[in-house]
Amino acid sequence: MIYTLYSRLDGKHVVFGKVLSGMDVVYKVEAEGKQNGTPKSKVVIADSGEVPL
């Protein structure tokens, strides 16, 4: 997950999504990031899925 501008996005290998519920979890993951972009601790997304278009 990227929360700021990321210059390496090349328009070819980019995925966008939408959080349908659980923004509190997103904010907790965001809080684990350091200023240089590396995580303070290991973050694992264990239960995810996709919503058909």
Buried (B, 14 or more C-beta within 10 A) or exposed (E): EEEEEEEEEEEEEEEEEEEEEEEEEEEEEEEEBEEEEEEEEEEEEEEEEEEEE
